[in-house]
Amino acid sequence: MSIAELKPRRRADLRNVAIIAHVDHGKTTLVDALLKQSHVFAAHEQVGELIMDSNVLEREKGITILAKNTSIRYHGVKINIIDTPGHADFGGEVERVLGMAEGCLLLVDALEGPMPQTRVVLRQALELGLMPIIVVNKIDRVNARPAETVEATHDLLLELARNADQLSAPVIYTNARTGTATVDLRHPGTTLEPLLDALLTYIPPPLGDSEGPLQLLVSNLDHDNHIGRLAIGRITRGTLRPGQDVVRISEAGIGQRQRITTLLTVEALQRRPAESASAGEIVYIAGLPDIAVGDTVADAEQPEPLPRLEVSEPTLRMQFSVNQSPFAGREATTSSTSRQLRARLERELQTNVALRVADGATADIFEVSGRGELHLAILIETMRREGYEFEVSRPAVITREVDGERHEPVEECIIDCSLDAVGAITEALGSRGAQLQTMRTDAGSGARLTYLAPTRALIGLRSLILTLTRGTGVMSTRLVRWERWRQLPPRTRNGVLTASQSGMAVAYGLQGVQERGQPFIGPGTQ
């Protein structure tokens, strides 16, 4: 039988679903509740909060940084859940993993409604043909507006949907903290079963032929200290077994024959060895040391490539260099020479595919490019905790040449704040050259301001917004287009206080300094 004669079949025993949500809309909490109610933990196991956020920084900051997979079983059906980051800086993670799903849970806060970063990911999901289910979370919040949130979400779907089926998305109301769901707010739920029932009803089973020549698109990478580089992807066609001979198809073409040494599938939160896996299943495979995101793992006898994944380019860059300050070597617990820094950054590139690293002006400098401030800040903090000591430059926007002219990225910036902070925020944004597009107020004495501004005007703005709003303001951004570089208003910079010599800071000295500025160190700091 030829490949053209093979008929794909749907696997009724499997569902693959991604969760799309803005930061802090309750995505990870909802996954925690699903895992607990699916009885994936033994009776003697201690179950905490933020089960899926295994990274230390994820737990501390309350955000999802890395895309991760888990699975639950409901009525004999295995449901693979793909937990994706909600922040635009980690969009490189999101773009790759959406292709592994047939449907998505569009999770929105009952008070805040759909946010701009939700829109970015939702557009990608709908373009891939994913079937959405609207999940309105945090229905117990004070001033929650579930009806208005549903209306705003339907408007968003109407604008972005690619077919009529996507417009008929069901609506489920949830309280992830208590683990309850309902389809009617007049009848509160007691479990998450209404959500699970909707998953089985509205998310189509994966399509694929398990008897055809193997095809698997690598959507993500991981690293295991024992078995090496792991490629993560969904089998589009065929069956995969440990010890099977395959070929890797990269941008350069069809590579040499290689052998799968390890095949893993996800059961709950555990990766478990599998005897085989067929079309529709999400798997982890080892044995391909040079595999990269976007490559196709294909049958050795009948290799056929799948369309490559495209990941958005970075917008910000910073310089990392060897620490040459007077305090160099005092805090480092890991050797931080230029060779060690290079090795650490190259190791990061194995799994962080939205990152770019290039050589700088000298051998001690590395140009590191990322998707945004948070993307680079997480890398810096991770390396610092690992004991590395290095210098970083201030972030700079990456520009591009279009028709011989310099262009820069322009972002939409949405700020939610109280009405009494609007004046200060308007002044701050105006001084940075941002253009106010819309302003909306609601009955709860809150306001939503929408601005357009070059990315370089927004650098450092997030912390300023928190200061101006006393910690209550919420800022979110999304890249909308590239525009010709334009002159921004001159920025007035505060002066700096610099110590004339090294030593221990004492209270007496800091008391005099406080009259001239705001110190950020305390007594006893070296």
ROMARVO-395373 format. One line per 5 residues: their letters; for each residue x negated, y negated, z negated of C-alpha. Coordinates in nm, 4 decimals, padded with zeros to 6 digits. Each point is the difference from the previous one (the first is absolute). Example, Ala and Ser with C-alpha at 12.3 -4.5 7.8 and 13.67 -1.06 7.14 Angstrom:
AS	-01.2300/00.4500/-00.7800  -00.1370/-00.3440/00.0660 .
END
This chain:
MSIAE	00.0000/00.0000/00.0000  -00.1366/-00.3450/00.0901  -00.0139/-00.2920/-00.2434  00.2734/-00.1799/00.1961  00.2386/00.2922/-00.0591 .
LKPRR	-00.0418/-00.0051/-00.3783  00.3104/-00.1297/-00.1787  -00.0556/-00.1920/-00.3253  00.2164/00.1134/-00.2908  00.1031/-00.1778/-00.3170 .
RADLR	-00.1068/00.1479/-00.3344  00.3035/-00.0065/-00.2281  -00.2147/00.0942/-00.3028  -00.2090/-00.3190/00.0120  00.0330/-00.3792/-00.0205 .
NVAII	-00.2759/-00.2629/00.0251  00.0887/-00.3404/-00.1428  -00.2018/-00.3178/-00.0659  00.0905/-00.2576/-00.2634  -00.0148/-00.3653/00.1072 .
AHVDH	00.0164/-00.2730/-00.2629  -00.1469/-00.3314/-00.1054  -00.2411/-00.0178/-00.2929  00.1777/00.0548/-00.3344  00.3375/00.1010/00.1434 .
GKTTL	-00.0204/00.3343/-00.1838  -00.1309/00.2361/00.2659  -00.2456/00.1949/-00.2154  00.2480/00.0102/-00.2895  00.2613/00.1531/00.2316 .
VDALL	-00.2448/00.2679/00.1162  -00.0809/00.0752/-00.3660  00.3712/00.0519/-00.0706  00.0414/00.2276/00.3040  -00.2949/00.2131/-00.1123 .
KQSHV	00.1318/00.0300/-00.3548  00.3541/00.0929/00.1092  -00.1327/00.2572/00.2475  -00.1599/00.1928/-00.2889  -00.3439/00.0087/00.1590 .
FAAHE	-00.1643/-00.0216/-00.3420  -00.0235/00.2936/-00.2384  00.1667/-00.0336/-00.3390  -00.3359/-00.0341/-00.1805  -00.1364/-00.2721/00.2291 .
QVGEL	-00.0123/-00.3581/-00.1240  00.1505/-00.2316/00.2596  -00.0880/-00.3690/-00.0089  00.0990/-00.2974/00.2075  -00.1321/-00.0941/00.3468 .
IMDSN	-00.0727/00.3651/00.0794  -00.0786/-00.0758/00.3644  -00.2329/-00.2921/-00.0783  -00.3047/00.2103/-00.0829  -00.2512/-00.2792/00.0653 .
VLERE	-00.0983/-00.1914/-00.3191  00.0488/-00.3369/00.1715  00.3436/00.1072/00.1239  00.1113/00.0680/-00.3559  -00.1446/-00.3243/-00.1359 .
KGITI	00.1341/-00.2299/00.2723  00.3299/00.1820/00.0507  -00.0465/00.0210/00.3780  -00.0476/00.2867/00.2406  -00.3295/-00.0288/00.1883 .
LAKNT	-00.0421/00.3398/00.1649  00.2610/00.1843/00.2042  00.0701/00.3362/-00.1647  00.2132/00.3067/00.0615  00.2046/00.2121/-00.2352 .
SIRYH	00.2846/00.2452/00.0453  00.3120/00.1160/-00.1800  00.2500/00.2770/00.0701  00.3757/-00.0533/00.0068  00.2580/00.2588/00.1060 .
GVKIN	-00.2720/00.2144/00.1577  -00.1391/-00.2874/00.2099  -00.3542/-00.1293/-00.0455  -00.0042/-00.3810/00.0062  -00.3420/-00.1540/00.0692 .
IIDTP	-00.0061/-00.3498/-00.1515  -00.2571/-00.2485/00.1298  -00.0586/-00.2798/-00.2530  -00.1384/-00.3025/00.1850  -00.1550/-00.3265/-00.1261 .
GHADF	00.2353/-00.2978/-00.0127  -00.2590/-00.2744/00.0386  -00.0846/-00.1253/00.3484  -00.3741/00.0195/-00.0755  00.0335/00.3786/-00.0044 .
GGEVE	00.1992/00.0124/00.3226  -00.2828/00.2059/00.1481  00.1181/00.2813/-00.2258  00.3662/-00.0458/00.0950  -00.0395/-00.0153/00.3781 .
RVLGM	-00.1683/00.3378/00.0158  00.2273/00.2046/-00.2220  00.3371/-00.1090/00.1424  -00.0573/00.2275/00.2983  00.0181/00.3033/-00.2304 .
AEGCL	00.3645/-00.0684/-00.0933  00.3391/00.0281/00.1726  00.1767/-00.2344/-00.2385  -00.0615/-00.2633/-00.2643  00.1484/-00.1250/-00.3230 .
LLVDA	00.0230/-00.3798/00.0274  -00.0230/-00.1005/-00.3650  00.1069/-00.3569/-00.0854  00.0392/-00.1818/-00.3298  00.3652/-00.0789/-00.0825 .
LEGPM	-00.0981/-00.3555/-00.0976  -00.2819/-00.0922/00.2406  00.1271/00.1772/00.3125  -00.2230/00.0886/00.2967  -00.3377/-00.1786/-00.0048 .
PQTRV	-00.2267/-00.0968/00.2936  -00.2470/00.2843/-00.0530  00.2911/00.2456/-00.0043  00.0972/-00.1387/00.3392  -00.3476/00.0683/00.1435 .
VLRQA	00.0009/00.3674/-00.0992  00.3675/00.0489/00.0888  -00.0604/-00.1284/00.3530  -00.2773/00.2579/00.0443  00.2217/00.2772/-00.1372 .
LELGL	00.2956/-00.0826/00.2248  -00.2227/-00.0264/00.3074  -00.1150/00.3555/-00.0752  00.3655/00.1094/-00.0049  00.0236/00.0707/-00.3731 .
MPIIV	00.3513/00.0246/-00.1463  00.0430/-00.2357/-00.2989  00.1944/00.0429/-00.3237  00.0576/-00.3268/-00.1909  -00.0773/00.0406/-00.3713 .
VNKID	00.0997/-00.2990/-00.2157  -00.2035/00.0369/-00.3190  00.0026/-00.1776/-00.3383  00.3775/-00.0433/00.0039  -00.0183/-00.0564/-00.3780 .
RVNAR	-00.1990/-00.3254/00.0363  00.1429/-00.3230/-00.1355  00.1431/-00.2062/00.2908  -00.0231/00.3024/00.2325  00.1795/-00.0655/00.3326 .
PAETV	00.0437/00.3432/00.1594  00.2679/-00.1132/00.2487  -00.2136/-00.2881/00.1325  -00.3070/00.2254/00.0061  00.1819/00.2601/00.2109 .
EATHD	00.1216/-00.2723/00.2378  -00.3533/-00.1422/00.0384  -00.1381/00.3506/00.0599  00.2645/00.0718/00.2649  -00.0909/-00.3290/00.1716 .
LLLEL	-00.3638/00.1112/-00.0011  00.0909/00.3379/00.1501  00.2132/-00.1704/00.2638  -00.3008/-00.2076/00.1023  -00.2589/00.2806/-00.0015 .
ARNAD	00.1895/00.3210/00.0873  -00.0985/00.1835/00.3176  00.3181/00.2092/00.0367  00.3592/00.0065/-00.1227  -00.0581/00.2937/-00.2368 .
QLSAP	-00.2409/-00.2085/-00.2073  00.2768/-00.2557/-00.0619  00.2223/00.2569/-00.1718  -00.2372/00.0394/-00.2951  00.1775/00.1082/-00.3206 .
VIYTN	-00.0358/-00.2070/-00.3187  -00.0964/00.1590/-00.3328  -00.0138/-00.2024/-00.3249  -00.2642/00.1138/-00.2496  -00.1516/-00.0769/-00.3356 .
ARTGT	-00.3409/00.1659/00.0295  -00.0865/-00.0642/-00.3640  00.2926/00.2097/-00.1247  -00.0095/00.2391/00.2974  00.3569/-00.0553/00.1224 .
ATVDL	00.1590/-00.0597/00.3410  00.3490/-00.0647/00.1359  00.1696/-00.0819/00.3287  00.2631/-00.2156/-00.1764  -00.0869/-00.2572/-00.2672 .
RHPGT	00.3399/00.0554/-00.1623  -00.1054/00.3548/-00.0888  -00.3472/00.0024/-00.1620  -00.2136/00.3035/00.0742  -00.1611/00.2381/-00.2471 .
TLEPL	-00.2773/00.1500/00.2174  -00.1754/-00.0654/00.3313  00.2013/00.2691/00.1804  00.1915/-00.2517/00.2202  -00.3366/-00.1179/00.1355 .
LDALL	-00.1248/00.3557/00.0578  00.3272/00.0935/00.1734  -00.0392/-00.3019/00.2305  -00.3561/00.1090/00.0790  00.1158/00.3417/00.1181 .
TYIPP	00.2978/-00.1435/00.1915  -00.1485/-00.3017/00.1780  -00.3724/00.0735/00.0413  -00.0429/00.2284/00.3037  -00.2107/00.3159/-00.0384 .
PLGDS	-00.3414/-00.0122/00.1712  -00.0099/00.1005/00.3651  -00.2696/00.2301/00.1323  -00.0829/00.3343/00.1539  -00.2019/00.2287/-00.2265 .
EGPLQ	-00.0921/00.2353/00.2854  -00.1623/-00.2543/00.2333  -00.3649/-00.1104/00.0166  -00.1078/-00.1846/-00.3142  00.0280/-00.3805/-00.0227 .
LLVSN	-00.0655/-00.2008/-00.3174  -00.0535/-00.3767/-00.0215  -00.2322/-00.1076/-00.2828  00.1834/-00.2737/-00.1930  -00.2199/-00.0319/-00.3062 .
LDHDN	-00.3274/00.1163/-00.1516  -00.1054/00.1117/-00.3453  -00.3157/00.1382/-00.1542  -00.0464/00.2977/-00.2317  -00.3309/00.0511/-00.1790 .
HIGRL	00.0201/00.3766/00.0549  00.1322/00.0409/00.3539  -00.0983/-00.3336/00.1564  00.2043/-00.2214/00.2307  00.3727/00.0749/00.0173 .
AIGRI	00.2146/-00.0964/00.2978  00.3685/-00.0615/-00.0770  00.2705/00.0199/00.2627  00.3226/00.1567/00.1151  -00.0043/00.2961/00.2360 .
TRGTL	00.1834/-00.1168/00.3124  -00.0111/00.3371/00.1748  -00.1315/00.3479/-00.0675  -00.1175/00.1834/-00.3113  -00.3188/-00.0518/-00.2010 .
RPGQD	-00.1916/00.2593/-00.2050  -00.3298/00.0007/-00.1928  -00.2839/00.1253/00.2204  00.1737/-00.1115/00.3195  -00.2120/-00.1476/00.2805 .
VVRIS	00.1065/-00.3495/00.1098  -00.1405/-00.2961/00.1918  -00.0059/-00.3635/-00.1064  00.1162/-00.2538/00.2595  -00.1350/-00.3474/-00.0770 .
EAGIG	-00.0228/-00.3236/00.2001  -00.3136/00.1446/00.1600  00.1915/00.3032/00.1277  00.0214/00.3700/-00.0843  -00.2677/00.1096/-00.2462 .
QRQRI	-00.1571/00.3329/-00.0799  00.1859/00.2980/-00.1385  00.0147/-00.0047/-00.3818  00.1529/00.2215/-00.2668  00.2539/-00.0861/-00.2691 .
TTLLT	-00.1544/00.1059/-00.3330  00.2791/-00.1064/-00.2360  00.3742/-00.0563/00.0452  00.1970/-00.1680/-00.2788  00.3638/-00.1049/-00.0389 .
VEALQ	00.1576/-00.2144/-00.2715  00.2278/00.1597/-00.2577  00.1204/-00.2617/-00.2501  -00.3227/-00.1830/-00.0914  -00.2343/00.2912/00.0704 .
RRPAE	-00.1920/00.0827/00.3163  00.0239/00.3741/00.0426  -00.1728/00.2335/00.2474  00.2353/00.1271/00.2714  -00.0151/00.3130/00.2161 .
SASAG	00.1524/-00.1926/00.2901  00.1986/-00.3130/00.0837  00.2198/-00.0665/00.3018  00.1443/-00.2959/00.1899  00.1496/-00.2705/-00.2220 .
EIVYI	-00.2128/00.0709/-00.3072  -00.2412/-00.2560/-00.1489  -00.3381/00.1624/-00.0639  -00.3534/-00.0687/-00.1215  -00.2766/00.1678/00.2013 .
AGLPD	-00.3771/00.0285/-00.0545  -00.2781/00.1159/00.2285  -00.0131/-00.2985/00.2371  -00.2776/-00.2226/-00.1434  00.0203/-00.2756/00.2649 .
IAVGD	00.3797/-00.0247/00.0185  00.1448/-00.3542/00.0033  00.3446/-00.1556/-00.0350  00.1812/00.0108/00.3353  -00.1775/00.3147/00.1220 .
TVADA	00.2007/00.2994/00.1222  -00.0725/00.3511/-00.1289  00.0990/00.2244/00.2907  00.0059/00.3611/00.1106  -00.3451/00.1185/00.1117 .
EQPEP	00.1344/00.1586/00.3203  00.2627/-00.2588/00.1032  -00.1081/-00.3356/-00.1501  00.2486/-00.2863/00.0465  -00.0473/-00.3446/-00.1609 .
LPRLE	00.2724/-00.1905/-00.1839  00.0286/-00.3827/00.0277  -00.2592/-00.1618/-00.2271  00.0955/-00.1987/-00.3066  -00.0700/-00.3725/00.0095 .
VSEPT	-00.0825/-00.1794/-00.3256  00.0238/-00.3797/-00.0274  -00.3294/-00.1845/-00.0054  -00.1375/-00.1712/-00.3155  00.0695/-00.3708/-00.0587 .
LRMQF	-00.2478/-00.0863/-00.2789  -00.3708/00.0616/-00.0463  -00.2476/-00.0334/-00.2859  -00.3724/00.0517/-00.0358  -00.1248/00.2589/-00.2484 .
SVNQS	-00.3675/-00.0305/-00.0951  -00.2516/00.1165/-00.2585  00.0297/-00.1892/-00.3295  -00.2767/-00.2593/-00.0236  00.1330/-00.2026/-00.2942 .
PFAGR	-00.1974/-00.0495/-00.3260  00.2122/00.2757/-00.1594  -00.0797/00.2579/00.2691  -00.0363/00.3522/-00.1342  00.1517/-00.0660/-00.3428 .
EATTS	00.3436/00.1569/00.0516  -00.0509/00.2444/00.2868  00.0271/00.3673/-00.0954  -00.0422/00.1101/00.3618  -00.2976/-00.0862/00.2183 .
STSRQ	00.1102/-00.2998/00.2085  -00.2701/-00.0388/00.2623  00.0989/-00.0844/00.3568  -00.0365/00.3682/00.0915  00.2362/00.1049/-00.2812 .
LRARL	00.2533/-00.2699/00.0921  -00.0077/00.1107/00.3628  00.0570/00.3642/-00.0990  00.2937/-00.0974/-00.2253  00.1659/-00.2121/00.2698 .
ERELQ	-00.0475/00.2743/00.2600  00.1624/00.2452/-00.2406  00.2953/-00.2387/-00.0364  00.0420/-00.0044/00.3787  00.0688/00.3754/-00.0045 .
TNVAL	00.3456/-00.0567/-00.1507  00.0665/-00.3771/00.0205  00.0527/-00.0320/00.3745  00.1303/-00.3603/-00.0095  -00.3441/-00.1069/-00.1246 .
RVADG	-00.2891/-00.1069/00.2240  -00.3675/-00.0219/-00.1032  -00.2747/-00.1622/00.2104  -00.3586/-00.1074/-00.0595  -00.0510/-00.3598/-00.1098 .
ATADI	-00.2713/-00.2542/00.0726  -00.2561/00.1910/-00.2099  -00.0443/00.3601/-00.1109  00.1456/-00.0849/-00.3443  00.3300/-00.1421/00.1330 .
FEVSG	00.3067/00.1913/00.1236  00.3018/-00.1543/00.1750  00.3094/00.1696/-00.1474  00.3349/-00.0693/00.1705  00.3432/00.0909/-00.1357 .
RGELH	00.3730/-00.0628/00.0368  00.0242/-00.2646/-00.2718  -00.1155/-00.1296/-00.3369  00.1455/00.2893/-00.1984  -00.1463/00.2614/00.2352 .
LAILI	-00.3521/-00.1350/-00.0558  00.0557/-00.0733/-00.3707  00.0968/00.3625/-00.0654  -00.3200/00.1191/00.1705  -00.2135/-00.2444/-00.2021 .
ETMRR	00.1630/00.1002/-00.3288  -00.0323/00.3718/00.0785  -00.3716/-00.0366/00.0744  -00.0530/-00.2125/-00.3110  00.1579/00.2680/-00.2184 .
EGYEF	-00.2218/00.2601/00.1612  -00.2984/-00.1945/-00.1346  -00.1109/-00.1868/00.3122  -00.1330/-00.3539/-00.0296  00.0117/-00.2279/00.3042 .
EVSRP	00.0788/-00.3495/00.1236  00.3005/-00.0922/00.2132  00.0607/-00.3113/00.2071  00.3258/-00.1933/00.0140  00.2511/00.1572/00.2433 .
AVITR	00.0108/-00.1335/00.3556  00.2649/00.0476/00.2682  -00.0858/00.2100/00.3048  00.0653/-00.1957/00.3211  00.0243/00.1108/00.3620 .
EVDGE	-00.0663/-00.1612/00.3373  00.3049/-00.0359/00.2298  -00.0546/-00.1661/00.3410  -00.3186/-00.1566/-00.1315  00.1727/-00.1532/-00.3035 .
RHEPV	-00.0329/00.0932/-00.3655  00.3153/00.1557/-00.1499  00.0818/00.0879/-00.3605  00.2713/00.2117/-00.1709  00.3170/-00.1758/-00.1192 .
EECII	00.2138/00.1510/-00.2750  00.3528/-00.0407/-00.1270  -00.0092/-00.0676/-00.3731  00.3125/00.0447/-00.2130  -00.0003/-00.1268/-00.3583 .
DCSLD	00.2733/00.0781/-00.2541  -00.0065/-00.2356/-00.2971  00.2169/-00.1956/-00.2423  00.1448/-00.3336/00.1135  -00.2170/-00.2012/-00.2399 .
AVGAI	-00.3162/00.1325/00.1714  00.1060/-00.0933/00.3554  -00.1587/-00.3468/-00.0116  -00.3413/00.1241/-00.1126  00.0013/00.2837/00.2546 .
TEALG	00.1047/-00.2310/00.2851  -00.2851/-00.2365/-00.0865  -00.2530/00.2858/-00.0226  00.1035/00.1539/00.3339  00.0176/-00.3363/00.1738 .
SRGAQ	-00.3559/-00.0818/-00.1056  -00.1103/00.3249/00.1682  00.1655/-00.0821/00.3326  00.2886/00.2486/-00.0350  00.3258/-00.0767/00.1829 .
LQTMR	00.3289/00.0474/-00.1862  00.2472/00.2017/00.2106  00.2955/00.0602/-00.2312  00.1014/-00.0530/-00.3606  00.2843/00.1899/-00.1628 .
TDAGS	00.1370/-00.0240/-00.3532  00.2310/00.2360/-00.1861  00.2360/-00.0227/-00.2936  -00.2601/00.1447/-00.2365  -00.2092/-00.3239/00.0124 .
GARLT	-00.2542/00.1642/00.2307  -00.1389/-00.1107/00.3358  -00.1591/00.1744/00.2986  -00.2435/-00.2044/00.2111  -00.1199/00.1237/00.3390 .
YLAPT	-00.3199/-00.1460/00.1470  -00.2195/00.0539/00.3044  -00.3714/-00.0494/-00.0624  -00.3384/00.1151/00.1304  -00.1453/00.2886/-00.2008 .
RALIG	-00.2945/-00.2159/-00.1133  00.2439/-00.2451/-00.1623  00.1453/00.2818/-00.2119  -00.3295/00.1258/-00.1440  00.0163/-00.0372/-00.3779 .
LRSLI	00.3632/-00.1145/00.0103  00.1446/00.2992/-00.1877  -00.1706/-00.0857/-00.3302  00.0939/-00.3681/00.0423  00.3680/00.0930/00.0466 .
LTLTR	-00.0091/00.2048/-00.3208  -00.1472/-00.2995/-00.1838  00.2550/-00.2482/00.1396  00.2950/00.2297/-00.0801  -00.1339/00.1145/-00.3400 .
GTGVM	-00.0319/00.3550/00.1267  00.3550/00.0340/00.1361  -00.0601/-00.0787/00.3693  -00.0083/00.2763/00.2614  -00.1943/-00.0543/00.3225 .
STRLV	-00.0024/00.2300/00.3011  -00.1506/-00.0434/00.3447  -00.0026/00.1645/00.3410  -00.2021/-00.0643/00.3142  00.2226/-00.1465/00.2735 .
RWERW	-00.2302/-00.1172/00.2796  -00.3324/-00.1476/00.1055  -00.0227/-00.3733/00.0726  -00.2638/-00.2424/00.1191  -00.2297/-00.1095/-00.2812 .
RQLPP	00.1139/-00.3332/-00.1443  -00.1411/-00.2427/-00.2506  00.1487/00.0313/-00.3487  00.0234/-00.2816/-00.2569  -00.3252/-00.0384/-00.1981 .
RTRNG	00.0068/00.2013/-00.3218  -00.0931/-00.1825/-00.3187  -00.2254/00.2263/-00.1987  -00.0341/-00.0063/-00.3765  -00.3504/-00.0529/-00.1342 .
VLTAS	-00.1967/00.2847/-00.1539  -00.1884/00.0337/-00.3262  -00.3340/00.1763/00.0359  -00.2243/00.1141/-00.2858  -00.3511/-00.1441/00.0191 .
QSGMA	-00.1618/00.3134/-00.1444  00.0878/00.3594/-00.0867  00.0863/00.1088/-00.3539  00.2886/00.0742/-00.2346  00.3044/-00.2316/00.0075 .
VAYGL	00.0848/-00.1400/-00.3433  00.3198/-00.1607/-00.1278  -00.1710/-00.3327/-00.0720  -00.1212/-00.0338/00.3597  00.3335/00.1077/00.1507 .
QGVQE	00.1860/-00.2568/-00.2102  -00.1834/-00.2814/00.1751  00.0475/00.1626/00.3411  00.3789/00.0231/-00.0466  00.0242/-00.3794/00.0081 .
RGQPF	-00.1382/-00.0012/00.3552  00.1581/00.3084/00.1526  00.1564/00.3404/-00.0496  -00.2551/00.2700/-00.0935  00.0826/00.3617/00.0840 .
IGPGT	-00.2396/00.1583/-00.2518  00.0279/00.0303/-00.3769  -00.2509/-00.0253/-00.2840  -00.2488/00.2868/-00.0013  -00.0058/00.0406/00.3792 .
Q	-00.3486/00.0507/00.1440 .
END
